[in-house]
């Protein structure tokens, strides 16, 4: 290809701004030609290569350094199997539409990375050329000056492989959910890259539009394997958290689900929730089951209404229903035993700190209520005194009172 032809193609690619066009272009880049029809088709292997490329781009730019997840192959297989349904090939239009519905933001880091390289790599090449001309050694960093959106979790190593009970939310699954959920759950912050320190303000503004910013921390609020499985445990660790949350559920046969709530959890006999509510099946296939407002239900106190947690816009047929004791779950009208629940907070650090402050205040108030000082006159008419008399202790000495 000549230089002029290369420049023309670069200008065409840099001119792509529409999100739908970005997804369609990337799918076409990984598609193969159909010998019979002459058009482009997508195979499971090609789609897996596209997802793996996007995954590596994101993981290589994780804020804590390049990351590795042992469950990455399982996660990508769930996405490919869900899209293809055992078919050998699909049209580019179908795959693009499926990605738009289920993982709309997943491919954007790959596009931004390509745009960044085309727009700024010439600076690095010029610096290296000057270094070689002066006789100095020069190494071109492969990913200079770019940071991509991957959920940054609270712990330094939030997914230790040696943990007796690994988290339901693996590193690769957090990457997948970040590409499937609205930006509200990642709450991006301005990226800081050391290699951009010498770039002018105009260039920094240009990079800010192309390069993904770094989301705030995702923190574990509740893990039933460590904190106990039960409705009271769930309420204690989840309530009063002001930011958006993700509830991950695992049932007895290994299926996993995710419930995304953009609002603070509250008890009510009415369905509630904003536009960003969503419920996903994570394994064995990854797919968006439903999204939209007023599809969350949590009730343990109002009599005459079902107790437990429900998800779905139709109150008569919820997609997921968990009983009041957090023992059984119903999915597609099939009952399963509930094995594990995790709740991850997707808000900023302030939301977590405020929740902990509320918990400390509640514990102090509970301690105050435990110690009740009674005078002698109050004790004579206290109901506990009559209960003790019925138990066989009618006489009291002064030191006992």
TORKOL-4160 file (C-alpha; in steps of 0.2 Angstrom, whole numbers, padded with zeros to 4 digits, m for minus):
401
<pt num="1" X="0000" Y="0000" Z="0000"/>
<pt num="2" X="0007" Y="0017" Z="m0004"/>
<pt num="3" X="0008" Y="0031" Z="0008"/>
<pt num="4" X="m0006" Y="0041" Z="0000"/>
<pt num="5" X="m0018" Y="0026" Z="0001"/>
<pt num="6" X="m0013" Y="0023" Z="0019"/>
<pt num="7" X="m0016" Y="0041" Z="0024"/>
<pt num="8" X="m0033" Y="0040" Z="0015"/>
<pt num="9" X="m0038" Y="0024" Z="0024"/>
<pt num="10" X="m0032" Y="0032" Z="0041"/>
<pt num="11" X="m0043" Y="0047" Z="0038"/>
<pt num="12" X="m0058" Y="0036" Z="0035"/>
<pt num="13" X="m0055" Y="0027" Z="0051"/>
<pt num="14" X="m0052" Y="0042" Z="0061"/>
<pt num="15" X="m0068" Y="0050" Z="0055"/>
<pt num="16" X="m0079" Y="0036" Z="0062"/>
<pt num="17" X="m0088" Y="0044" Z="0077"/>
<pt num="18" X="m0105" Y="0035" Z="0078"/>
<pt num="19" X="m0105" Y="0020" Z="0091"/>
<pt num="20" X="m0115" Y="0009" Z="0079"/>
<pt num="21" X="m0103" Y="0012" Z="0065"/>
<pt num="22" X="m0088" Y="0008" Z="0077"/>
<pt num="23" X="m0096" Y="m0009" Z="0082"/>
<pt num="24" X="m0100" Y="m0014" Z="0064"/>
<pt num="25" X="m0083" Y="m0009" Z="0057"/>
<pt num="26" X="m0074" Y="m0019" Z="0070"/>
<pt num="27" X="m0085" Y="m0034" Z="0067"/>
<pt num="28" X="m0081" Y="m0033" Z="0048"/>
<pt num="29" X="m0063" Y="m0032" Z="0052"/>
<pt num="30" X="m0063" Y="m0049" Z="0060"/>
<pt num="31" X="m0076" Y="m0057" Z="0048"/>
<pt num="32" X="m0071" Y="m0069" Z="0034"/>
<pt num="33" X="m0078" Y="m0069" Z="0016"/>
<pt num="34" X="m0091" Y="m0082" Z="0012"/>
<pt num="35" X="m0086" Y="m0091" Z="m0004"/>
<pt num="36" X="m0104" Y="m0095" Z="m0009"/>
<pt num="37" X="m0113" Y="m0078" Z="m0007"/>
<pt num="38" X="m0098" Y="m0067" Z="m0008"/>
<pt num="39" X="m0102" Y="m0058" Z="0008"/>
<pt num="40" X="m0094" Y="m0057" Z="0025"/>
<pt num="41" X="m0099" Y="m0069" Z="0039"/>
<pt num="42" X="m0093" Y="m0071" Z="0057"/>
<pt num="43" X="m0088" Y="m0088" Z="0064"/>
<pt num="44" X="m0086" Y="m0093" Z="0083"/>
<pt num="45" X="m0067" Y="m0093" Z="0081"/>
<pt num="46" X="m0067" Y="m0076" Z="0073"/>
<pt num="47" X="m0078" Y="m0068" Z="0086"/>
<pt num="48" X="m0068" Y="m0076" Z="0100"/>
<pt num="49" X="m0052" Y="m0068" Z="0093"/>
<pt num="50" X="m0061" Y="m0051" Z="0092"/>
<pt num="51" X="m0066" Y="m0053" Z="0111"/>
<pt num="52" X="m0049" Y="m0059" Z="0116"/>
<pt num="53" X="m0040" Y="m0044" Z="0107"/>
<pt num="54" X="m0052" Y="m0032" Z="0116"/>
<pt num="55" X="m0049" Y="m0041" Z="0133"/>
<pt num="56" X="m0030" Y="m0040" Z="0131"/>
<pt num="57" X="m0030" Y="m0022" Z="0127"/>
<pt num="58" X="m0040" Y="m0018" Z="0143"/>
<pt num="59" X="m0031" Y="m0030" Z="0154"/>
<pt num="60" X="m0014" Y="m0023" Z="0149"/>
<pt num="61" X="m0019" Y="m0006" Z="0154"/>
<pt num="62" X="m0026" Y="m0010" Z="0171"/>
<pt num="63" X="m0021" Y="0003" Z="0183"/>
<pt num="64" X="m0012" Y="m0010" Z="0195"/>
<pt num="65" X="m0002" Y="m0017" Z="0180"/>
<pt num="66" X="m0006" Y="m0030" Z="0167"/>
<pt num="67" X="m0018" Y="m0043" Z="0174"/>
<pt num="68" X="m0022" Y="m0061" Z="0171"/>
<pt num="69" X="m0038" Y="m0071" Z="0175"/>
<pt num="70" X="m0039" Y="m0090" Z="0174"/>
<pt num="71" X="m0057" Y="m0089" Z="0170"/>
<pt num="72" X="m0055" Y="m0078" Z="0154"/>
<pt num="73" X="m0058" Y="m0093" Z="0142"/>
<pt num="74" X="m0074" Y="m0098" Z="0152"/>
<pt num="75" X="m0080" Y="m0080" Z="0151"/>
<pt num="76" X="m0077" Y="m0078" Z="0133"/>
<pt num="77" X="m0084" Y="m0095" Z="0129"/>
<pt num="78" X="m0101" Y="m0090" Z="0137"/>
<pt num="79" X="m0102" Y="m0074" Z="0126"/>
<pt num="80" X="m0098" Y="m0084" Z="0110"/>
<pt num="81" X="m0110" Y="m0098" Z="0114"/>
<pt num="82" X="m0124" Y="m0086" Z="0118"/>
<pt num="83" X="m0122" Y="m0077" Z="0102"/>
<pt num="84" X="m0120" Y="m0092" Z="0090"/>
<pt num="85" X="m0132" Y="m0105" Z="0098"/>
<pt num="86" X="m0122" Y="m0119" Z="0091"/>
<pt num="87" X="m0122" Y="m0112" Z="0074"/>
<pt num="88" X="m0106" Y="m0112" Z="0063"/>
<pt num="89" X="m0108" Y="m0095" Z="0056"/>
<pt num="90" X="m0118" Y="m0079" Z="0057"/>
<pt num="91" X="m0120" Y="m0063" Z="0047"/>
<pt num="92" X="m0111" Y="m0048" Z="0051"/>
<pt num="93" X="m0127" Y="m0038" Z="0054"/>
<pt num="94" X="m0133" Y="m0051" Z="0066"/>
<pt num="95" X="m0117" Y="m0052" Z="0077"/>
<pt num="96" X="m0117" Y="m0033" Z="0077"/>
<pt num="97" X="m0135" Y="m0032" Z="0083"/>
<pt num="98" X="m0132" Y="m0045" Z="0096"/>
<pt num="99" X="m0116" Y="m0035" Z="0103"/>
<pt num="100" X="m0127" Y="m0019" Z="0103"/>
<pt num="101" X="m0140" Y="m0027" Z="0114"/>
<pt num="102" X="m0129" Y="m0037" Z="0126"/>
<pt num="103" X="m0112" Y="m0029" Z="0127"/>
<pt num="104" X="m0114" Y="m0012" Z="0119"/>
<pt num="105" X="m0098" Y="m0004" Z="0126"/>
<pt num="106" X="m0086" Y="m0019" Z="0126"/>
<pt num="107" X="m0077" Y="m0015" Z="0109"/>
<pt num="108" X="m0075" Y="0004" Z="0112"/>
<pt num="109" X="m0058" Y="0002" Z="0120"/>
<pt num="110" X="m0051" Y="m0007" Z="0105"/>
<pt num="111" X="m0057" Y="0007" Z="0094"/>
<pt num="112" X="m0050" Y="0020" Z="0105"/>
<pt num="113" X="m0033" Y="0011" Z="0106"/>
<pt num="114" X="m0032" Y="0011" Z="0087"/>
<pt num="115" X="m0037" Y="0029" Z="0085"/>
<pt num="116" X="m0024" Y="0034" Z="0099"/>
<pt num="117" X="m0010" Y="0024" Z="0090"/>
<pt num="118" X="m0014" Y="0032" Z="0073"/>
<pt num="119" X="m0016" Y="0049" Z="0080"/>
<pt num="120" X="m0001" Y="0050" Z="0092"/>
<pt num="121" X="0012" Y="0036" Z="0087"/>
<pt num="122" X="0021" Y="0048" Z="0076"/>
<pt num="123" X="0027" Y="0058" Z="0091"/>
<pt num="124" X="0036" Y="0042" Z="0098"/>
<pt num="125" X="0043" Y="0038" Z="0081"/>
<pt num="126" X="0051" Y="0056" Z="0079"/>
<pt num="127" X="0058" Y="0055" Z="0097"/>
<pt num="128" X="0066" Y="0038" Z="0093"/>
<pt num="129" X="0072" Y="0044" Z="0076"/>
<pt num="130" X="0081" Y="0058" Z="0085"/>
<pt num="131" X="0089" Y="0046" Z="0097"/>
<pt num="132" X="0095" Y="0035" Z="0084"/>
<pt num="133" X="0103" Y="0049" Z="0074"/>
<pt num="134" X="0112" Y="0054" Z="0090"/>
<pt num="135" X="0118" Y="0037" Z="0093"/>
<pt num="136" X="0107" Y="0033" Z="0108"/>
<pt num="137" X="0098" Y="0017" Z="0110"/>
<pt num="138" X="0079" Y="0018" Z="0108"/>
<pt num="139" X="0065" Y="0007" Z="0113"/>
<pt num="140" X="0047" Y="0010" Z="0107"/>
<pt num="141" X="0035" Y="0006" Z="0121"/>
<pt num="142" X="0020" Y="m0004" Z="0113"/>
<pt num="143" X="0006" Y="0005" Z="0123"/>
<pt num="144" X="0014" Y="0022" Z="0126"/>
<pt num="145" X="0002" Y="0035" Z="0134"/>
<pt num="146" X="m0014" Y="0026" Z="0135"/>
<pt num="147" X="m0025" Y="0020" Z="0149"/>
<pt num="148" X="m0041" Y="0010" Z="0145"/>
<pt num="149" X="m0057" Y="0008" Z="0155"/>
<pt num="150" X="m0057" Y="m0008" Z="0166"/>
<pt num="151" X="m0065" Y="m0008" Z="0183"/>
<pt num="152" X="m0053" Y="m0004" Z="0197"/>
<pt num="153" X="m0057" Y="m0014" Z="0212"/>
<pt num="154" X="m0054" Y="m0010" Z="0230"/>
<pt num="155" X="m0041" Y="m0023" Z="0234"/>
<pt num="156" X="m0024" Y="m0023" Z="0227"/>
<pt num="157" X="m0027" Y="m0041" Z="0222"/>
<pt num="158" X="m0046" Y="m0043" Z="0223"/>
<pt num="159" X="m0046" Y="m0060" Z="0215"/>
<pt num="160" X="m0033" Y="m0071" Z="0224"/>
<pt num="161" X="m0032" Y="m0088" Z="0216"/>
<pt num="162" X="m0027" Y="m0096" Z="0232"/>
<pt num="163" X="m0043" Y="m0090" Z="0241"/>
<pt num="164" X="m0053" Y="m0105" Z="0249"/>
<pt num="165" X="m0069" Y="m0097" Z="0241"/>
<pt num="166" X="m0065" Y="m0087" Z="0226"/>
<pt num="167" X="m0076" Y="m0072" Z="0222"/>
<pt num="168" X="m0090" Y="m0075" Z="0210"/>
<pt num="169" X="m0085" Y="m0059" Z="0201"/>
<pt num="170" X="m0069" Y="m0064" Z="0192"/>
<pt num="171" X="m0057" Y="m0051" Z="0184"/>
<pt num="172" X="m0063" Y="m0056" Z="0166"/>
<pt num="173" X="m0081" Y="m0055" Z="0172"/>
<pt num="174" X="m0079" Y="m0038" Z="0179"/>
<pt num="175" X="m0072" Y="m0033" Z="0162"/>
<pt num="176" X="m0087" Y="m0040" Z="0153"/>
<pt num="177" X="m0100" Y="m0032" Z="0164"/>
<pt num="178" X="m0091" Y="m0015" Z="0162"/>
<pt num="179" X="m0094" Y="m0017" Z="0144"/>
<pt num="180" X="m0112" Y="m0022" Z="0145"/>
<pt num="181" X="m0118" Y="m0010" Z="0159"/>
<pt num="182" X="m0121" Y="0009" Z="0157"/>
<pt num="183" X="m0107" Y="0021" Z="0161"/>
<pt num="184" X="m0115" Y="0024" Z="0178"/>
<pt num="185" X="m0108" Y="0008" Z="0186"/>
<pt num="186" X="m0090" Y="0012" Z="0181"/>
<pt num="187" X="m0091" Y="0031" Z="0185"/>
<pt num="188" X="m0076" Y="0036" Z="0175"/>
<pt num="189" X="m0063" Y="0048" Z="0182"/>
<pt num="190" X="m0049" Y="0057" Z="0172"/>
<pt num="191" X="m0035" Y="0046" Z="0167"/>
<pt num="192" X="m0017" Y="0050" Z="0172"/>
<pt num="193" X="m0004" Y="0044" Z="0162"/>
<pt num="194" X="0015" Y="0047" Z="0166"/>
<pt num="195" X="0020" Y="0047" Z="0148"/>
<pt num="196" X="0008" Y="0061" Z="0144"/>
<pt num="197" X="0017" Y="0074" Z="0155"/>
<pt num="198" X="0026" Y="0083" Z="0141"/>
<pt num="199" X="0010" Y="0084" Z="0130"/>
<pt num="200" X="0002" Y="0101" Z="0129"/>
<pt num="201" X="m0015" Y="0106" Z="0135"/>
<pt num="202" X="m0023" Y="0105" Z="0117"/>
<pt num="203" X="m0016" Y="0087" Z="0115"/>
<pt num="204" X="m0022" Y="0082" Z="0132"/>
<pt num="205" X="m0039" Y="0088" Z="0128"/>
<pt num="206" X="m0038" Y="0078" Z="0112"/>
<pt num="207" X="m0033" Y="0062" Z="0121"/>
<pt num="208" X="m0046" Y="0064" Z="0134"/>
<pt num="209" X="m0059" Y="0062" Z="0120"/>
<pt num="210" X="m0051" Y="0046" Z="0113"/>
<pt num="211" X="m0043" Y="0037" Z="0128"/>
<pt num="212" X="m0055" Y="0028" Z="0140"/>
<pt num="213" X="m0054" Y="0035" Z="0158"/>
<pt num="214" X="m0052" Y="0025" Z="0174"/>
<pt num="215" X="m0067" Y="0020" Z="0183"/>
<pt num="216" X="m0069" Y="0022" Z="0202"/>
<pt num="217" X="m0066" Y="0007" Z="0214"/>
<pt num="218" X="m0078" Y="m0008" Z="0215"/>
<pt num="219" X="m0079" Y="m0014" Z="0232"/>
<pt num="220" X="m0086" Y="m0030" Z="0240"/>
<pt num="221" X="m0101" Y="m0026" Z="0251"/>
<pt num="222" X="m0107" Y="m0044" Z="0255"/>
<pt num="223" X="m0100" Y="m0061" Z="0252"/>
<pt num="224" X="m0112" Y="m0075" Z="0259"/>
<pt num="225" X="m0097" Y="m0087" Z="0259"/>
<pt num="226" X="m0088" Y="m0077" Z="0272"/>
<pt num="227" X="m0103" Y="m0067" Z="0280"/>
<pt num="228" X="m0116" Y="m0080" Z="0280"/>
<pt num="229" X="m0131" Y="m0083" Z="0269"/>
<pt num="230" X="m0147" Y="m0075" Z="0275"/>
<pt num="231" X="m0159" Y="m0061" Z="0272"/>
<pt num="232" X="m0154" Y="m0052" Z="0288"/>
<pt num="233" X="m0135" Y="m0053" Z="0283"/>
<pt num="234" X="m0140" Y="m0046" Z="0266"/>
<pt num="235" X="m0149" Y="m0032" Z="0273"/>
<pt num="236" X="m0136" Y="m0028" Z="0286"/>
<pt num="237" X="m0122" Y="m0026" Z="0273"/>
<pt num="238" X="m0131" Y="m0019" Z="0258"/>
<pt num="239" X="m0143" Y="m0006" Z="0265"/>
<pt num="240" X="m0138" Y="0012" Z="0267"/>
<pt num="241" X="m0126" Y="0011" Z="0252"/>
<pt num="242" X="m0130" Y="0026" Z="0241"/>
<pt num="243" X="m0121" Y="0021" Z="0225"/>
<pt num="244" X="m0126" Y="0008" Z="0212"/>
<pt num="245" X="m0123" Y="m0010" Z="0216"/>
<pt num="246" X="m0121" Y="m0027" Z="0207"/>
<pt num="247" X="m0128" Y="m0043" Z="0215"/>
<pt num="248" X="m0121" Y="m0059" Z="0209"/>
<pt num="249" X="m0130" Y="m0075" Z="0212"/>
<pt num="250" X="m0125" Y="m0093" Z="0210"/>
<pt num="251" X="m0137" Y="m0108" Z="0210"/>
<pt num="252" X="m0134" Y="m0126" Z="0213"/>
<pt num="253" X="m0131" Y="m0131" Z="0195"/>
<pt num="254" X="m0117" Y="m0118" Z="0193"/>
<pt num="255" X="m0128" Y="m0105" Z="0184"/>
<pt num="256" X="m0123" Y="m0087" Z="0188"/>
<pt num="257" X="m0134" Y="m0071" Z="0187"/>
<pt num="258" X="m0131" Y="m0053" Z="0189"/>
<pt num="259" X="m0143" Y="m0040" Z="0195"/>
<pt num="260" X="m0138" Y="m0022" Z="0192"/>
<pt num="261" X="m0146" Y="m0008" Z="0203"/>
<pt num="262" X="m0142" Y="0010" Z="0199"/>
<pt num="263" X="m0151" Y="0016" Z="0216"/>
<pt num="264" X="m0149" Y="0013" Z="0234"/>
<pt num="265" X="m0158" Y="m0003" Z="0240"/>
<pt num="266" X="m0173" Y="m0001" Z="0250"/>
<pt num="267" X="m0187" Y="m0011" Z="0257"/>
<pt num="268" X="m0204" Y="m0008" Z="0248"/>
<pt num="269" X="m0219" Y="m0018" Z="0243"/>
<pt num="270" X="m0219" Y="m0008" Z="0226"/>
<pt num="271" X="m0207" Y="m0011" Z="0212"/>
<pt num="272" X="m0194" Y="0002" Z="0210"/>
<pt num="273" X="m0178" Y="0006" Z="0201"/>
<pt num="274" X="m0171" Y="0018" Z="0187"/>
<pt num="275" X="m0168" Y="0016" Z="0169"/>
<pt num="276" X="m0151" Y="0008" Z="0171"/>
<pt num="277" X="m0158" Y="m0007" Z="0180"/>
<pt num="278" X="m0153" Y="m0024" Z="0172"/>
<pt num="279" X="m0152" Y="m0042" Z="0175"/>
<pt num="280" X="m0140" Y="m0054" Z="0166"/>
<pt num="281" X="m0137" Y="m0072" Z="0165"/>
<pt num="282" X="m0118" Y="m0074" Z="0166"/>
<pt num="283" X="m0115" Y="m0093" Z="0165"/>
<pt num="284" X="m0116" Y="m0105" Z="0156"/>
<pt num="285" X="m0121" Y="m0092" Z="0143"/>
<pt num="286" X="m0120" Y="m0073" Z="0144"/>
<pt num="287" X="m0135" Y="m0063" Z="0139"/>
<pt num="288" X="m0145" Y="m0048" Z="0144"/>
<pt num="289" X="m0162" Y="m0054" Z="0151"/>
<pt num="290" X="m0170" Y="m0038" Z="0154"/>
<pt num="291" X="m0167" Y="m0019" Z="0157"/>
<pt num="292" X="m0177" Y="m0004" Z="0161"/>
<pt num="293" X="m0186" Y="0005" Z="0176"/>
<pt num="294" X="m0196" Y="m0002" Z="0190"/>
<pt num="295" X="m0190" Y="m0020" Z="0190"/>
<pt num="296" X="m0183" Y="m0022" Z="0208"/>
<pt num="297" X="m0193" Y="m0028" Z="0223"/>
<pt num="298" X="m0186" Y="m0031" Z="0240"/>
<pt num="299" X="m0199" Y="m0034" Z="0255"/>
<pt num="300" X="m0196" Y="m0042" Z="0272"/>
<pt num="301" X="m0208" Y="m0032" Z="0283"/>
<pt num="302" X="m0224" Y="m0028" Z="0274"/>
<pt num="303" X="m0237" Y="m0041" Z="0277"/>
<pt num="304" X="m0249" Y="m0047" Z="0264"/>
<pt num="305" X="m0236" Y="m0045" Z="0250"/>
<pt num="306" X="m0223" Y="m0058" Z="0245"/>
<pt num="307" X="m0207" Y="m0058" Z="0255"/>
<pt num="308" X="m0190" Y="m0059" Z="0247"/>
<pt num="309" X="m0180" Y="m0051" Z="0232"/>
<pt num="310" X="m0188" Y="m0051" Z="0215"/>
<pt num="311" X="m0182" Y="m0044" Z="0198"/>
<pt num="312" X="m0192" Y="m0041" Z="0183"/>
<pt num="313" X="m0204" Y="m0028" Z="0175"/>
<pt num="314" X="m0219" Y="m0040" Z="0176"/>
<pt num="315" X="m0224" Y="m0043" Z="0195"/>
<pt num="316" X="m0234" Y="m0058" Z="0190"/>
<pt num="317" X="m0220" Y="m0067" Z="0182"/>
<pt num="318" X="m0203" Y="m0060" Z="0188"/>
<pt num="319" X="m0187" Y="m0066" Z="0180"/>
<pt num="320" X="m0178" Y="m0070" Z="0196"/>
<pt num="321" X="m0187" Y="m0073" Z="0213"/>
<pt num="322" X="m0178" Y="m0077" Z="0229"/>
<pt num="323" X="m0188" Y="m0082" Z="0244"/>
<pt num="324" X="m0188" Y="m0073" Z="0261"/>
<pt num="325" X="m0176" Y="m0085" Z="0269"/>
<pt num="326" X="m0163" Y="m0083" Z="0255"/>
<pt num="327" X="m0163" Y="m0102" Z="0253"/>
<pt num="328" X="m0172" Y="m0105" Z="0236"/>
<pt num="329" X="m0172" Y="m0095" Z="0219"/>
<pt num="330" X="m0184" Y="m0097" Z="0205"/>
<pt num="331" X="m0178" Y="m0094" Z="0187"/>
<pt num="332" X="m0189" Y="m0097" Z="0172"/>
<pt num="333" X="m0202" Y="m0105" Z="0184"/>
<pt num="334" X="m0189" Y="m0118" Z="0189"/>
<pt num="335" X="m0184" Y="m0119" Z="0208"/>
<pt num="336" X="m0165" Y="m0120" Z="0212"/>
<pt num="337" X="m0156" Y="m0120" Z="0229"/>
<pt num="338" X="m0147" Y="m0104" Z="0232"/>
<pt num="339" X="m0128" Y="m0107" Z="0235"/>
<pt num="340" X="m0120" Y="m0090" Z="0235"/>
<pt num="341" X="m0123" Y="m0071" Z="0234"/>
<pt num="342" X="m0111" Y="m0057" Z="0232"/>
<pt num="343" X="m0114" Y="m0038" Z="0232"/>
<pt num="344" X="m0102" Y="m0026" Z="0224"/>
<pt num="345" X="m0103" Y="m0008" Z="0227"/>
<pt num="346" X="m0100" Y="0002" Z="0211"/>
<pt num="347" X="m0100" Y="0020" Z="0218"/>
<pt num="348" X="m0086" Y="0031" Z="0224"/>
<pt num="349" X="m0076" Y="0029" Z="0240"/>
<pt num="350" X="m0087" Y="0042" Z="0249"/>
<pt num="351" X="m0102" Y="0031" Z="0247"/>
<pt num="352" X="m0093" Y="0016" Z="0256"/>
<pt num="353" X="m0087" Y="0028" Z="0269"/>
<pt num="354" X="m0104" Y="0035" Z="0273"/>
<pt num="355" X="m0112" Y="0017" Z="0274"/>
<pt num="356" X="m0099" Y="0012" Z="0287"/>
<pt num="357" X="m0102" Y="0028" Z="0297"/>
<pt num="358" X="m0121" Y="0023" Z="0297"/>
<pt num="359" X="m0117" Y="0006" Z="0303"/>
<pt num="360" X="m0106" Y="0013" Z="0317"/>
<pt num="361" X="m0120" Y="0024" Z="0323"/>
<pt num="362" X="m0132" Y="0010" Z="0322"/>
<pt num="363" X="m0121" Y="m0001" Z="0333"/>
<pt num="364" X="m0118" Y="0013" Z="0346"/>
<pt num="365" X="m0137" Y="0015" Z="0347"/>
<pt num="366" X="m0140" Y="m0004" Z="0349"/>
<pt num="367" X="m0127" Y="m0004" Z="0363"/>
<pt num="368" X="m0136" Y="0010" Z="0372"/>
<pt num="369" X="m0152" Y="0001" Z="0371"/>
<pt num="370" X="m0145" Y="m0015" Z="0379"/>
<pt num="371" X="m0140" Y="m0006" Z="0395"/>
<pt num="372" X="m0156" Y="0001" Z="0403"/>
<pt num="373" X="m0155" Y="0008" Z="0421"/>
<pt num="374" X="m0171" Y="0006" Z="0431"/>
<pt num="375" X="m0175" Y="0014" Z="0448"/>
<pt num="376" X="m0183" Y="0004" Z="0462"/>
<pt num="377" X="m0200" Y="0012" Z="0459"/>
<pt num="378" X="m0199" Y="0008" Z="0440"/>
<pt num="379" X="m0194" Y="m0010" Z="0444"/>
<pt num="380" X="m0209" Y="m0013" Z="0455"/>
<pt num="381" X="m0221" Y="m0011" Z="0440"/>
<pt num="382" X="m0209" Y="m0018" Z="0427"/>
<pt num="383" X="m0216" Y="m0033" Z="0417"/>
<pt num="384" X="m0199" Y="m0042" Z="0418"/>
<pt num="385" X="m0202" Y="m0043" Z="0437"/>
<pt num="386" X="m0218" Y="m0052" Z="0435"/>
<pt num="387" X="m0210" Y="m0064" Z="0423"/>
<pt num="388" X="m0197" Y="m0068" Z="0435"/>
<pt num="389" X="m0210" Y="m0071" Z="0448"/>
<pt num="390" X="m0219" Y="m0083" Z="0437"/>
<pt num="391" X="m0203" Y="m0092" Z="0434"/>
<pt num="392" X="m0202" Y="m0096" Z="0453"/>
<pt num="393" X="m0192" Y="m0081" Z="0460"/>
<pt num="394" X="m0205" Y="m0071" Z="0470"/>
<pt num="395" X="m0193" Y="m0064" Z="0483"/>
<pt num="396" X="m0179" Y="m0051" Z="0480"/>
<pt num="397" X="m0166" Y="m0045" Z="0492"/>
<pt num="398" X="m0160" Y="m0027" Z="0492"/>
<pt num="399" X="m0143" Y="m0032" Z="0484"/>
<pt num="400" X="m0152" Y="m0042" Z="0470"/>
<pt num="401" X="m0163" Y="m0027" Z="0465"/>
